[in-house]
Amino acid sequence: MKRILTILIAITLAIGCWAQERPTVAVVLSGGGAKGMAHISALRAIEDAGIPIDIVCGTSIGSLIGALYCVGYSTDQIETLVRTQDWTFLLSDRSDPSVLSLTQRQEQNTYALIRGFSSSRPEQGGLIRGRNLNRLFRQLCAGYLDSISFDSLPIRFACVATDIVTNTEVDFRDGYLIRAMRASMAIPGVFTPVRMGDKVLIDGGLRNNYPADLARDMGADIIIGVTVQNAPLTADDIGDAASVLNQIIDVNCKNKYDENVAMSDVVIHVDVSGYSAASFSSTAIDTLIRRGAEEAARNRDDLLAVKARIDGSSKVATPAHHTENLRPTPWQDRITSVDENTVQPIQTRQSARPKISQPTTPIVSAGFRFDSEEMGAIQLGAKLPINTSIPMKLQATLRLGRRIMGRLEYSAFTRRVFSPTLAYTFRHNDVDIYTLCVRTHNIKYRHHQGDFTPVDFQFHDFSIRAGMRWDYFNYYGNVLSSSGEPLDVVNAHYLSYRASAELNTEDQWYFPQHGMRFHASYFYRTDNFIGMGNEIGLNDLSVHWRTNITPLPGLTIQPMIYSRLLLGTDIPLVYRNAVGSEWFGQQVEQQMPFAGIGHLEYMERYFAAAQLQLHYRVQRNHYVIMRVSAAQHSDNAKDLFVLPTLFGAQIGYCYTTLFGPIDLRIGYSNRTETINVFLNIGHRF
């Protein structure tokens, strides 16, 4: 009797275990860069079909979305995250302006590439080190920063990278989660590889872009895959360098792809035609998420068949939504919908303002620009720290183009924010001078400049400088004149005493929404330390101020006033007031912008202007600009309003990129009485 009872208990337990068992379900997410936004809606469709998810395996962007899903984020939360992030900022190594000094902010918005070098920690091999992505990963995965088994996550997770030393696949099932995500996404040549011992890891797509076999090794009985691969290119499609590179990557991503697709139960092939791995615009994200939902809907019957298979093998209902009964994610209380007008993005930038640090390793920089006035230009920079008892820095800058410039600067950091500076600058200028939009003169000259700045105080948004300057102007060739009127230019040197103050609290460099900018400078210019010949020296005072008002989301009103006053008996041509083009100092140091005037035109010694600009963000990184300007100028203060008022207006469109804005503007002024068209590509310098 005892034996019979034991057998009955064993049978009962076996039947109970069998009744509660169900197949293990894995979801596989392919690589594909921005195209992987379709994974989000495909995951949501799997949830809506009532299919439980036990394992997620991903490559590249699939590892990012998969990891967030596995640590507890819902598909709605992930969608909000990708919609509200500034991808231009994330996919760069740019620093948050709020933690930089004014000089560092200017450098960041001058150079497209800024790279540091360290002999102790080599980090080369890609244009982008991924600093901002790493910061984002750390904040999103705040509860999982230690080395762990990925099986211990709320949903089991694994991702794939490629070791380019041995050309082998590296599967991550444990370790540091954010390092695994970063390695899996290291697009070759774009992101710096992740180094682990003897391994140099890059994007996993080169060895296994659809890791269904990894899911099978982890015990998956049912595999549902989402792939965002473009259709294969034909010979006719391969015509330029970009298509050749894309084809090389796509061919490598086919490794094991067909075999892994064949072992999947359901494969959701999303149509991503017209989009690339870099399509991170708002419109592209919207479309890709929609296409993922549409393709998943076409696979609805297959998903329901999987659900029926699961139900037929289980007596116990399984929750369809994987976040139920799990601990809240670090940002769950902040993300409740996908409306980017009401939901704030995850704080991926540094919230606190650390002390301004000086470079401890060599840094090289490069900037590129094209505009319709000066054509192409390149600017290169290098910083070399000198580690002594008093930290010092040697900095070199070289600008190539129609206007050539070379500069050497030596600074000593006697305090954290105090750095007396000695500098020498050489410029070769080729300047066209216009009068009423008619080119009247062309001047070529060499400009040698020496600066001694014993007072150089910088603290975040504020700076004060004071010192002495030496200038020598060497004119060569003939001063060309289409009007027949000669210009009084002779080789000359000048000694100036100068002081300046600047405050900049704007949140962005080109299209700020908040904050203000103020700059004031004073020069007392002489040719003999005291005055100009037997007369007093030239007093040169300039000031400009602007602020930003945002009455509606995306719309910013930016009023600005600026002025330059020259007091003296004989003003050299090189110091006369000049206006024209788009920004301060575009062709010569004293040049001031004015809407509708595209060329350099000289004004009288008293000049005062006001400008009102409206810029409206149509979409992320897309702006429409409207600008109006008015100015008065005169040879003496009492007659400032005697001459007719200058008016100018301008409309334009701008698209901001990692390498600077692409800017097209059309303007008109009553001084030139002609339409001016200005095109700029790249940062302004």
Secondary structure per residue as TSV (DSSP state, phi and psi in degrees):
chain	resnum	aa	ss	phi	psi
A	1	M	-	360.0	-41.3
A	2	K	H	-61.9	-40.0
A	3	R	H	-65.5	-41.8
A	4	I	H	-63.0	-41.9
A	5	L	H	-61.8	-41.0
A	6	T	H	-62.9	-41.5
A	7	I	H	-64.9	-42.3
A	8	L	H	-62.7	-40.9
A	9	I	H	-63.4	-42.6
A	10	A	H	-63.2	-42.5
A	11	I	H	-63.8	-42.5
A	12	T	H	-60.5	-45.0
A	13	L	H	-63.6	-40.3
A	14	A	H	-64.3	-43.6
A	15	I	H	-62.6	-40.0
A	16	G	H	-63.5	-43.2
A	17	C	H	-64.5	-41.5
A	18	W	H	-63.6	-38.3
A	19	A	H	-66.3	-30.3
A	20	Q	H	-94.2	-10.7
A	21	E	-	-74.3	146.7
A	22	R	-	-144.7	162.7
A	23	P	-	-63.1	147.3
A	24	T	-	-82.1	126.0
A	25	V	E	-106.0	130.2
A	26	A	E	-120.1	143.2
A	27	V	E	-112.1	130.6
A	28	V	E	-111.9	126.3
A	29	L	E	-115.6	120.7
A	30	S	-	-77.1	169.2
A	31	G	-	-80.7	171.5
A	32	G	-	156.7	10.2
A	33	G	G	63.1	-136.8
A	34	A	G	-59.6	-26.0
A	35	K	G	-61.1	-22.3
A	36	G	G	-68.9	-3.6
A	37	M	G	-59.0	-25.1
A	38	A	H	-65.0	-21.0
A	39	H	H	-59.4	-33.5
A	40	I	H	-62.8	-52.2
A	41	S	H	-70.1	-29.3
A	42	A	H	-67.2	-40.6
A	43	L	H	-61.5	-40.9
A	44	R	H	-62.8	-38.8
A	45	A	H	-65.7	-36.9
A	46	I	H	-63.8	-42.3
A	47	E	H	-61.1	-45.8
A	48	D	H	-63.2	-27.1
A	49	A	T	-76.4	-2.8
A	50	G	T	79.3	20.9
A	51	I	-	-91.6	121.6
A	52	P	-	-71.8	146.4
A	53	I	-	-116.6	122.2
A	54	D	-	-103.6	-28.8
A	55	I	E	-139.7	142.0
A	56	V	E	-128.5	127.7
A	57	C	E	-119.6	134.0
A	58	G	E	-141.8	161.5
A	59	T	E	-129.9	136.2
A	60	S	T	56.9	-119.7
A	61	I	H	-62.7	-28.3
A	62	G	H	-64.7	-29.9
A	63	S	H	-72.9	-34.4
A	64	L	H	-66.5	-53.8
A	65	I	H	-66.1	-39.6
A	66	G	H	-64.0	-41.7
A	67	A	H	-65.7	-43.7
A	68	L	H	-61.1	-40.9
A	69	Y	H	-63.9	-38.9
A	70	C	H	-75.1	-26.1
A	71	V	H	-85.1	-5.3
A	72	G	T	126.9	-0.7
A	73	Y	-	-76.8	139.0
A	74	S	-	-81.1	166.7
A	75	T	H	-64.5	-34.7
A	76	D	H	-64.0	-41.2
A	77	Q	H	-65.6	-42.1
A	78	I	H	-64.8	-39.9
A	79	E	H	-62.4	-42.5
A	80	T	H	-61.3	-41.2
A	81	L	H	-58.7	-50.1
A	82	V	H	-71.3	-27.6
A	83	R	H	-76.5	-30.7
A	84	T	H	-98.2	-4.9
A	85	Q	S	-79.9	150.1
A	86	D	-	-88.7	92.6
A	87	W	H	-67.9	-29.5
A	88	T	H	-60.5	-39.8
A	89	F	H	-74.1	-44.1
A	90	L	H	-62.0	-40.7
A	91	L	T	-89.1	41.5
A	92	S	S	-149.3	175.4
A	93	D	-	-107.3	18.5
A	94	R	-	-67.1	145.4
A	95	S	-	-93.1	154.3
A	96	D	-	-63.8	123.9
A	97	P	G	-54.9	-27.2
A	98	S	G	-68.5	-14.8
A	99	V	G	-107.0	10.1
A	100	L	S	-112.5	153.6
A	101	S	-	-74.9	170.4
A	102	L	H	-61.5	-40.9
A	103	T	H	-63.7	-43.3
A	104	Q	H	-65.8	-36.6
A	105	R	H	-64.7	-40.7
A	106	Q	H	-64.8	-41.9
A	107	E	H	-62.1	-41.9
A	108	Q	H	-64.7	-27.8
A	109	N	T	-102.8	18.0
A	110	T	T	-112.4	-40.5
A	111	Y	-	-103.5	134.5
A	112	A	S	-77.3	-30.5
A	113	L	E	-126.7	127.8
A	114	I	E	-132.7	116.8
A	115	R	E	-129.4	136.5
A	116	G	E	-103.8	157.4
A	117	F	-	-130.0	135.8
A	118	S	-	-137.0	127.5
A	119	S	S	-72.7	-24.3
A	120	S	S	-82.5	-21.6
A	121	R	S	-142.7	86.2
A	122	P	-	-64.3	128.5
A	123	E	-	-134.9	47.1
A	124	Q	-	-104.1	174.2
A	125	G	S	113.4	3.5
A	126	G	E	-164.3	155.4
A	127	L	E	-70.1	-31.2
A	128	I	E	-120.5	129.7
A	129	R	-	-83.0	-17.7
A	130	G	-	81.0	29.9
A	131	R	H	-61.5	-42.7
A	132	N	H	-73.7	-34.1
A	133	L	H	-64.2	-42.6
A	134	N	H	-60.7	-40.9
A	135	R	H	-64.7	-40.3
A	136	L	H	-62.2	-46.3
A	137	F	H	-60.4	-41.3
A	138	R	H	-63.5	-38.4
A	139	Q	H	-75.7	-37.9
A	140	L	H	-72.1	-31.6
A	141	C	T	-108.6	40.1
A	142	A	T	-57.4	-30.7
A	143	G	T	-86.4	0.4
A	144	Y	-	-135.0	52.3
A	145	L	-	-94.5	-13.6
A	146	D	S	-83.0	167.0
A	147	S	E	-72.3	120.4
A	148	I	E	-139.0	168.8
A	149	S	E	-84.1	130.8
A	150	F	G	-71.2	-11.1
A	151	D	G	-70.3	-17.0
A	152	S	G	-87.0	-3.2
A	153	L	S	-70.1	160.8
A	154	P	S	-50.6	-35.4
A	155	I	S	-126.8	135.4
A	156	R	E	-62.6	143.2
A	157	F	E	-139.5	150.6
A	158	A	E	-154.7	150.7
A	159	C	E	-143.5	171.4
A	160	V	E	-125.6	138.8
A	161	A	E	-130.0	174.2
A	162	T	E	-123.2	128.5
A	163	D	E	-89.4	110.4
A	164	I	T	-79.6	-6.9
A	165	V	T	-72.1	-45.4
A	166	T	T	-108.6	-2.1
A	167	N	T	54.7	46.9
A	168	T	E	-124.3	160.1
A	169	E	E	-80.5	137.6
A	170	V	E	-119.9	117.4
A	171	D	E	-97.7	128.7
A	172	F	E	-100.6	114.8
A	173	R	S	-123.3	-1.7
A	174	D	E	-158.9	175.7
A	175	G	E	110.4	-152.2
A	176	Y	E	-88.8	118.9
A	177	L	H	-60.7	-46.7
A	178	I	H	-68.6	-29.7
A	179	R	H	-70.0	-38.1
A	180	A	H	-63.3	-43.2
A	181	M	H	-62.2	-45.5
A	182	R	H	-64.9	-40.1
A	183	A	H	-66.1	-42.0
A	184	S	H	-64.4	-24.3
A	185	M	T	-101.4	6.7
A	186	A	-	-77.7	82.6
A	187	I	-	-59.6	126.5
A	188	P	T	-60.4	133.0
A	189	G	E	83.7	-19.1
A	190	V	E	-99.9	-54.2
A	191	F	E	-103.8	141.6
A	192	T	-	-61.2	134.1
A	193	P	-	-62.0	158.0
A	194	V	E	-96.2	127.0
A	195	R	E	-101.7	127.3
A	196	M	E	-132.5	99.3
A	197	G	T	61.9	-121.6
A	198	D	T	-87.9	-0.3
A	199	K	E	-92.9	141.7
A	200	V	E	-121.7	107.7
A	201	L	E	-104.0	134.0
A	202	I	E	-130.2	-171.3
A	203	D	E	-49.1	129.3
A	204	G	T	-68.3	-15.5
A	205	G	H	-62.1	-23.0
A	206	L	H	-69.6	-20.3
A	207	R	H	-116.1	-32.1
A	208	N	H	-158.0	88.2
A	209	N	S	-83.0	-8.4
A	210	Y	S	-143.1	81.5
A	211	P	-	-79.7	59.1
A	212	A	H	-67.4	-32.3
A	213	D	H	-65.1	-33.3
A	214	L	H	-66.0	-41.2
A	215	A	H	-61.5	-40.2
A	216	R	H	-64.4	-41.1
A	217	D	H	-63.5	-25.8
A	218	M	T	-84.8	2.9
A	219	G	T	100.0	17.1
A	220	A	-	-71.8	131.4
A	221	D	S	-92.7	-32.7
A	222	I	E	-125.0	132.2
A	223	I	E	-121.5	123.3
A	224	I	E	-113.5	122.4
A	225	G	E	-115.1	152.4
A	226	V	E	-127.4	122.5
A	227	T	E	-126.3	140.6
A	228	V	-	-124.8	42.5
A	229	Q	-	-82.3	139.8
A	230	N	-	-71.0	157.1
A	231	A	-	-63.4	146.6
A	232	P	-	-59.1	141.8
A	233	L	-	-78.9	146.6
A	234	T	-	-98.5	174.5
A	235	A	G	-60.5	-35.0
A	236	D	G	-70.8	-23.7
A	237	D	G	-78.6	-21.2
A	238	I	-	-93.4	103.4
A	239	G	-	-133.9	-28.4
A	240	D	S	-121.8	178.9
A	241	A	H	-63.9	-37.9
A	242	A	H	-63.6	-42.4
A	243	S	H	-67.9	-35.3
A	244	V	H	-63.3	-45.8
A	245	L	H	-63.7	-43.7
A	246	N	H	-61.4	-39.3
A	247	Q	H	-67.1	-38.9
A	248	I	H	-61.4	-44.0
A	249	I	H	-65.8	-44.7
A	250	D	H	-63.3	-39.4
A	251	V	H	-63.1	-42.8
A	252	N	H	-66.2	-33.1
A	253	C	T	-72.3	-8.5
A	254	K	T	-81.9	-5.9
A	255	N	T	-59.1	121.7
A	256	K	T	66.0	2.0
A	257	Y	H	-63.9	-51.5
A	258	D	H	-63.0	-41.5
A	259	E	H	-63.5	-40.4
A	260	N	H	-71.5	-36.0
A	261	V	H	-63.6	-38.8
A	262	A	H	-64.9	-29.0
A	263	M	T	-86.4	1.2
A	264	S	-	-88.4	147.3
A	265	D	S	-81.4	-40.2
A	266	V	E	-136.5	131.6
A	267	V	E	-124.7	121.7
A	268	I	E	-96.6	100.9
A	269	H	E	-88.7	104.6
A	270	V	-	-84.4	134.4
A	271	D	-	-75.5	111.3
A	272	V	-	-114.9	21.2
A	273	S	T	-59.3	139.6
A	274	G	T	90.3	-4.0
A	275	Y	-	-129.4	154.0
A	276	S	-	-124.9	-179.2
A	277	A	T	-64.6	-17.1
A	278	A	T	-102.3	11.9
A	279	S	-	-83.9	77.0
A	280	F	-	-102.7	15.0
A	281	S	S	-70.7	161.6
A	282	S	H	-60.1	-41.8
A	283	T	H	-63.5	-43.2
A	284	A	H	-63.9	-43.4
A	285	I	H	-61.9	-43.5
A	286	D	H	-58.2	-47.9
A	287	T	H	-66.1	-43.7
A	288	L	H	-65.7	-40.3
A	289	I	H	-64.4	-40.3
A	290	R	H	-64.9	-43.0
A	291	R	H	-65.1	-35.1
A	292	G	H	-61.9	-40.8
A	293	A	H	-66.9	-40.2
A	294	E	H	-65.9	-42.1
A	295	E	H	-68.6	-38.6
A	296	A	H	-63.0	-36.8
A	297	A	H	-63.9	-35.8
A	298	R	H	-68.9	-21.3
A	299	N	T	-99.4	16.1
A	300	R	H	-58.6	-43.0
A	301	D	H	-62.6	-40.5
A	302	D	H	-65.4	-38.9
A	303	L	H	-66.1	-40.6
A	304	L	H	-66.8	-32.2
A	305	A	H	-65.6	-38.7
A	306	V	H	-64.1	-41.7
A	307	K	H	-61.5	-42.0
A	308	A	H	-64.1	-37.5
A	309	R	H	-63.4	-40.1
A	310	I	H	-67.5	-44.5
A	311	D	H	-63.4	-34.9
A	312	G	H	-71.1	-14.0
A	313	S	T	-109.3	6.7
A	314	S	-	-138.5	136.9
A	315	K	S	-93.8	-8.0
A	316	V	S	-114.9	129.2
A	317	A	-	-68.2	142.4
A	318	T	-	-114.9	131.2
A	319	P	-	-56.8	138.7
A	320	A	S	-82.3	-27.7
A	321	H	-	-101.1	120.7
A	322	H	T	-73.3	-13.6
A	323	T	T	-89.7	-2.5
A	324	E	T	-66.7	138.2
A	325	N	T	65.7	12.4
A	326	L	S	-97.3	160.9
A	327	R	-	-65.7	151.0
A	328	P	-	-62.0	143.5
A	329	T	-	-73.8	164.1
A	330	P	T	-56.2	-26.8
A	331	W	T	-119.1	14.1
A	332	Q	T	-61.4	-33.2
A	333	D	T	-76.3	-10.1
A	334	R	T	-103.9	-13.6
A	335	I	-	-120.8	110.3
A	336	T	-	-125.5	-12.6
A	337	S	-	-152.1	-179.0
A	338	V	S	-109.0	16.8
A	339	D	-	-85.6	105.4
A	340	E	T	-74.4	-6.2
A	341	N	T	-81.5	-19.4
A	342	T	T	-115.2	-16.1
A	343	V	S	-105.5	129.9
A	344	Q	-	-81.9	143.6
A	345	P	-	-68.8	160.2
A	346	I	-	-58.7	139.1
A	347	Q	-	-75.8	96.3
A	348	T	-	-94.7	-4.8
A	349	R	S	-106.1	163.9
A	350	Q	-	-69.7	127.7
A	351	S	-	-84.0	-34.0
A	352	A	S	-91.3	155.3
A	353	R	-	-100.8	100.9
A	354	P	-	-72.4	166.4
A	355	K	-	-65.6	144.0
A	356	I	-	-64.1	122.2
A	357	S	-	-101.1	150.5
A	358	Q	-	-97.4	152.0
A	359	P	-	-63.1	140.0
A	360	T	S	-110.4	-7.5
A	361	T	S	-131.3	158.3
A	362	P	-	-61.1	143.6
A	363	I	E	-131.1	133.8
A	364	V	E	-120.3	147.9
A	365	S	E	-139.6	154.2
A	366	A	E	-145.9	135.2
A	367	G	E	-130.4	149.5
A	368	F	E	-135.2	143.6
A	369	R	E	-154.3	148.5
A	370	F	E	-134.5	135.9
A	371	D	E	-143.9	162.1
A	372	S	T	-73.4	-10.9
A	373	E	T	-89.4	-47.4
A	374	E	T	-113.9	1.3
A	375	M	E	63.8	-136.1
A	376	G	E	-87.1	152.3
A	377	A	E	-152.3	147.3
A	378	I	E	-129.7	137.1
A	379	Q	E	-128.0	129.8
A	380	L	E	-118.1	143.4
A	381	G	E	-137.5	154.2
A	382	A	E	-148.6	139.3
A	383	K	E	-123.5	132.9
A	384	L	E	-124.7	107.7
A	385	P	E	-72.4	144.0
A	386	I	E	-117.0	105.5
A	387	N	-	-86.0	93.3
A	388	T	S	-122.9	-173.9
A	389	S	S	-59.5	-34.4
A	390	I	S	-108.5	109.5
A	391	P	-	-56.1	137.8
A	392	M	E	-133.0	165.1
A	393	K	E	-144.7	134.8
A	394	L	E	-111.3	126.3
A	395	Q	E	-127.3	137.6
A	396	A	E	-128.1	141.6
A	397	T	E	-135.8	136.8
A	398	L	E	-133.7	125.7
A	399	R	E	-117.2	128.9
A	400	L	E	-117.4	138.5
A	401	G	E	155.9	-157.8
A	402	R	S	-63.5	-36.5
A	403	R	S	-105.7	112.1
A	404	I	E	-92.8	138.1
A	405	M	E	-144.3	137.1
A	406	G	E	-133.6	138.8
A	407	R	E	-142.5	136.3
A	408	L	E	-119.7	133.4
A	409	E	E	-136.7	133.8
A	410	Y	E	-123.3	124.1
A	411	S	E	-127.0	146.9
A	412	A	E	-121.7	128.5
A	413	F	-	-97.1	83.2
A	414	T	S	-74.3	-21.6
A	415	R	B	-137.7	167.8
A	416	R	T	-61.9	-30.0
A	417	V	T	-121.3	13.7
A	418	F	B	-126.7	118.0
A	419	S	-	-142.1	89.5
A	420	P	-	-58.2	141.6
A	421	T	E	-133.4	142.6
A	422	L	E	-124.3	128.0
A	423	A	E	-142.9	151.4
A	424	Y	E	-129.6	133.7
A	425	T	E	-129.8	134.7
A	426	F	E	-117.2	132.6
A	427	R	E	-128.6	140.7
A	428	H	E	-114.9	113.0
A	429	N	E	-109.8	137.6
A	430	D	E	-126.4	99.0
A	431	V	E	-115.4	129.6
A	432	D	E	-95.2	131.4
A	433	I	E	-109.9	131.6
A	434	Y	E	-116.0	150.0
A	435	T	E	-131.5	117.8
A	436	L	T	53.8	42.5
A	437	C	T	70.0	13.7
A	438	V	E	-110.1	126.2
A	439	R	E	-70.3	114.1
A	440	T	E	-105.5	-29.6
A	441	H	E	-146.4	157.2
A	442	N	E	-132.8	129.7
A	443	I	E	-124.4	134.0
A	444	K	E	-119.6	130.3
A	445	Y	E	-154.0	157.4
A	446	R	E	-104.0	133.7
A	447	H	E	-120.4	114.9
A	448	H	E	-102.5	133.1
A	449	Q	E	-139.6	131.4
A	450	G	E	-121.0	135.0
A	451	D	E	-124.0	131.5
A	452	F	E	-120.5	115.8
A	453	T	E	-122.5	85.3
A	454	P	E	-69.3	-24.9
A	455	V	E	-108.8	106.9
A	456	D	E	-138.7	90.7
A	457	F	E	-109.1	122.8
A	458	Q	E	-130.0	132.6
A	459	F	E	-144.9	98.0
A	460	H	T	54.3	-105.7
A	461	D	T	-86.5	-0.4
A	462	F	E	-128.8	143.4
A	463	S	E	-148.1	148.2
A	464	I	E	-132.9	132.8
A	465	R	E	-133.0	145.1
A	466	A	E	-152.7	142.5
A	467	G	E	173.7	-154.8
A	468	M	E	-124.6	153.7
A	469	R	E	-138.2	140.8
A	470	W	E	-117.9	130.6
A	471	D	E	-125.8	138.1
A	472	Y	E	-131.9	125.3
A	473	F	E	-111.0	122.5
A	474	N	E	-118.8	105.9
A	475	Y	E	-86.9	142.0
A	476	Y	-	-139.4	159.3
A	477	G	S	72.0	-167.4
A	478	N	-	-97.0	142.5
A	479	V	-	-80.0	104.8
A	480	L	E	-73.0	137.2
A	481	S	E	-138.2	120.2
A	482	S	S	-85.3	-15.6
A	483	S	S	-94.2	-11.5
A	484	G	S	84.7	-6.8
A	485	E	-	-89.6	123.2
A	486	P	-	-74.2	156.3
A	487	L	-	-107.6	139.6
A	488	D	-	-85.1	88.5
A	489	V	-	-127.2	129.1
A	490	V	-	-137.8	153.3
A	491	N	-	-59.7	134.4
A	492	A	E	-157.7	154.4
A	493	H	E	-120.4	152.8
A	494	Y	E	-140.1	145.6
A	495	L	E	-118.0	128.8
A	496	S	E	-128.6	147.4
A	497	Y	E	-106.5	132.4
A	498	R	E	-139.3	155.9
A	499	A	E	-151.5	146.8
A	500	S	E	-149.0	154.8
A	501	A	E	-138.4	142.6
A	502	E	E	-143.8	139.6
A	503	L	E	-134.6	129.2
A	504	N	E	-141.0	108.6
A	505	T	-	-112.0	13.6
A	506	E	-	-67.5	144.5
A	507	D	S	-81.8	-17.4
A	508	Q	-	-138.1	162.1
A	509	W	S	-83.6	-47.6
A	510	Y	S	-95.8	-42.1
A	511	F	S	-130.2	70.4
A	512	P	-	-69.8	154.9
A	513	Q	S	-111.3	-23.3
A	514	H	S	-138.2	162.6
A	515	G	-	93.8	-177.6
A	516	M	E	-145.3	164.3
A	517	R	E	-134.0	132.7
A	518	F	E	-136.6	137.1
A	519	H	E	-143.6	133.5
A	520	A	E	-139.2	139.0
A	521	S	E	-143.4	150.2
A	522	Y	E	-136.1	131.7
A	523	F	E	-124.3	136.0
A	524	Y	E	-111.6	107.0
A	525	R	E	-99.1	134.3
A	526	T	E	-136.3	169.8
A	527	D	S	-119.7	7.1
A	528	N	S	-149.7	26.1
A	529	F	S	78.3	-18.6
A	530	I	S	-118.3	-49.4
A	531	G	E	-156.4	-165.7
A	532	M	E	-103.0	101.1
A	533	G	T	64.2	-124.0
A	534	N	T	-96.1	5.3
A	535	E	E	-105.7	172.8
A	536	I	E	-69.0	162.8
A	537	G	-	-74.6	178.1
A	538	L	E	-90.7	119.5
A	539	N	E	-90.0	123.4
A	540	D	E	-124.9	108.6
A	541	L	E	-121.3	125.7
A	542	S	E	-133.5	149.1
A	543	V	E	-152.9	142.8
A	544	H	E	-145.8	148.5
A	545	W	E	-145.3	136.2
A	546	R	E	-145.9	153.8
A	547	T	E	-135.3	170.6
A	548	N	-	-128.9	128.6
A	549	I	E	-122.8	128.4
A	550	T	E	-117.9	88.9
A	551	P	E	-75.4	-26.7
A	552	L	E	-134.2	152.7
A	553	P	T	-56.9	126.3
A	554	G	T	88.9	-18.2
A	555	L	E	-104.6	125.5
A	556	T	E	-124.9	131.2
A	557	I	E	-103.3	128.3
A	558	Q	E	-128.5	89.9
A	559	P	E	-78.5	145.9
A	560	M	E	-146.2	140.0
A	561	I	E	-122.8	145.1
A	562	Y	E	-153.3	153.1
A	563	S	E	-156.4	153.4
A	564	R	E	-142.8	126.5
A	565	L	E	-119.0	131.7
A	566	L	E	-119.1	121.4
A	567	L	E	-118.0	115.1
A	568	G	S	171.1	168.4
A	569	T	S	-88.0	-32.5
A	570	D	-	-136.5	109.1
A	571	I	-	-100.3	115.8
A	572	P	-	-60.5	149.7
A	573	L	G	-55.9	-38.5
A	574	V	G	-69.3	-11.8
A	575	Y	G	-111.3	0.3
A	576	R	S	-66.5	155.3
A	577	N	-	-63.2	135.5
A	578	A	E	-136.1	139.1
A	579	V	E	-128.7	164.0
A	580	G	-	134.6	153.4
A	581	S	S	70.3	-154.4
A	582	E	S	-106.8	-24.0
A	583	W	S	-144.5	163.8
A	584	F	T	-63.6	134.7
A	585	G	T	69.8	27.8
A	586	Q	S	-65.8	-44.7
A	587	Q	S	-111.7	-41.2
A	588	V	S	-128.8	158.5
A	589	E	T	-59.1	-37.7
A	590	Q	T	-89.6	6.4
A	591	Q	E	-69.7	136.3
A	592	M	E	-118.3	143.4
A	593	P	-	-74.3	157.0
A	594	F	-	-157.7	127.0
A	595	A	T	-60.4	131.0
A	596	G	T	90.3	-12.9
A	597	I	-	-105.2	112.2
A	598	G	-	-95.7	-15.3
A	599	H	S	-113.4	171.0
A	600	L	-	-81.4	122.8
A	601	E	E	-129.3	138.1
A	602	Y	E	-85.1	143.7
A	603	M	-	-118.0	175.8
A	604	E	-	-72.9	175.3
A	605	R	S	-73.0	-22.9
A	606	Y	E	-105.3	119.6
A	607	F	E	-137.0	130.0
A	608	A	E	-140.4	136.9
A	609	A	E	-143.5	158.4
A	610	A	E	-134.0	145.5
A	611	Q	E	-137.9	142.2
A	612	L	E	-126.9	121.1
A	613	Q	E	-120.6	138.9
A	614	L	E	-117.9	126.8
A	615	H	E	-125.4	135.3
A	616	Y	E	-121.4	126.9
A	617	R	E	-83.0	105.3
A	618	V	E	-70.3	-49.6
A	619	Q	E	-140.3	173.8
A	620	R	T	-58.2	124.5
A	621	N	T	77.4	0.2
A	622	H	E	-112.1	127.3
A	623	Y	E	-132.3	144.3
A	624	V	E	-110.0	133.6
A	625	I	E	-120.7	138.1
A	626	M	E	-130.8	134.2
A	627	R	E	-142.1	137.9
A	628	V	E	-130.3	145.6
A	629	S	E	-135.5	149.9
A	630	A	E	-142.4	144.8
A	631	A	E	-152.2	153.5
A	632	Q	E	-124.8	145.8
A	633	H	E	-149.1	151.1
A	634	S	E	-160.5	164.4
A	635	D	S	-84.7	-11.7
A	636	N	S	-148.6	157.8
A	637	A	G	-64.6	-38.8
A	638	K	G	-68.7	-21.6
A	639	D	G	-103.8	22.1
A	640	L	T	-60.0	-32.6
A	641	F	T	-105.0	17.7
A	642	V	T	-80.3	-46.0
A	643	L	S	-68.8	153.0
A	644	P	-	-58.5	146.2
A	645	T	-	-70.9	135.7
A	646	L	E	-82.2	133.0
A	647	F	E	-124.9	147.6
A	648	G	E	-151.8	150.4
A	649	A	E	-141.1	155.7
A	650	Q	E	-156.2	144.0
A	651	I	E	-127.3	154.1
A	652	G	E	-164.7	172.5
A	653	Y	E	-135.5	141.0
A	654	C	E	-139.8	139.3
A	655	Y	E	-122.4	119.4
A	656	T	E	-89.5	138.3
A	657	T	E	-130.8	175.3
A	658	L	T	-61.7	-25.3
A	659	F	T	-105.8	22.9
A	660	G	E	106.4	170.7
A	661	P	E	-78.5	149.3
A	662	I	E	-104.3	113.9
A	663	D	E	-128.8	123.0
A	664	L	E	-123.9	124.2
A	665	R	E	-134.1	144.2
A	666	I	E	-126.1	127.0
A	667	G	E	-138.6	168.2
A	668	Y	E	-149.3	141.6
A	669	S	E	-135.9	154.5
A	670	N	T	-76.3	-8.2
A	671	R	T	-82.2	-44.2
A	672	T	T	-87.8	-28.2
A	673	E	-	51.1	41.7
A	674	T	S	-152.0	159.8
A	675	I	E	-80.8	131.8
A	676	N	E	-113.4	131.5
A	677	V	E	-116.7	128.0
A	678	F	E	-128.9	129.9
A	679	L	E	-122.9	131.1
A	680	N	E	-133.6	135.5
A	681	I	E	-128.7	116.6
A	682	G	E	109.7	172.9
A	683	H	-	-64.6	155.7
A	684	R	-	-90.4	126.7
A	685	F	-	-154.9	360.0
